[in-house]
């Protein structure tokens, strides 16, 4: 059994998600991306700040709801409808 660490920095996860969003926008809507989101050096705080700013600049946000029951599902749907 391998004990290899398979974690990724948060900045890399966000950058990968942004690239996937840009690719989808290009395929569905024909919106061309200027460039692929890159890894910006060794400073994780700086990389995280840059990918967050890029997401805000491109009007990309994430939303998650917690829970797995009928009450939490009803709340989430009601929130989105509101």
Secondary structure as UniProt FT lines:
FT   HELIX           10..29
FT   HELIX           44..57
FT   TURN            58..59
FT   HELIX           70..81
//
